[in-house]
């Protein structure tokens, strides 16, 4: 019978070091095969992707398809090629709606971003009272737009019984027509949009301000930079990616504005607040021109994608 001699600190047969029972190194987890690692994230995303596919992507593609047809319910659609696009482009009402949409988007995006940035500078910080003020300022964003529009409709009522006109009457002013005049209706609607959108931009700017390295401010202060120079040379360059996000979301929001205008003015008076989406709604639902409405929606979708890509390209070029 052969006897095995124990080696100090090692296994009697293999010679590998032996660890006490309580200090054994844990074995490394076995790596999964490649396809489960690739498929697992998609399985978690699958329910949301299915919902997006059914309620967003498929209606978009179907609308593009219908833009080349004269939609005739129960009679079958008739192929018309580019006629819907040609008819839409030659419609003076659509050109007026495009002008109103562009003006509305430019003014509301710029005003909301500036006001949101100002609110973020005032309300940024970890103090409890600032969190309460930020919550209060954010309330218009979480309130239903229909309710907000009805509230503003009461405030801006053109007669002497309107809330704002009553206040102006005590000052010897007014009454002002606000939403009932073609000269002031679009400005009144844009004011309401800024009131609702600025807090949303504020939250994004607050998140961006919280991510700025405080050592940059300390270094700038040591170099003698004042508040204005710290804002110009530290804050604004650091917020460039956040500003891009705000502008991108604002452009998309401005191009598809609908609820507030439809509830407040319905596109009037005399088409002074008609936008692309309200025009599309009237063509498709009220005039039963679904093919033409699909053509306008397709063009609006492509323009939105193009502007978003240009904004992202501009951001990457500035960061390069």
Secondary structure, DSSP 8 states (H G I E B T S, - for coil): -------TTB-TTT--B---GGG----------HHHHHHHHHHHHHHHHHHHIIIIIHHHHHHHHHTTEE--TTT--EE-TTHHHHHHHT-HHHHHHHHHHHHHHHHHHHHHHHHHHHHHHHH-SS-HHHHHHHHHHHHHHHS-HHHHHHHHHHHT-SSTTSHHHHHHHHTT-----GGGSTTTHHHHHHHHHHHHHHHHHHHHHHHHHHTS-HHHHHHHHHTT--HHHHIIIIIHHHTHHHHHHHHHHHHHHHHT--HHHHHHTTT-STTTT--HHHHHHIIIIIS--HHHHHHHHHHHHHHHHHHHHHHHHHHHHHH-
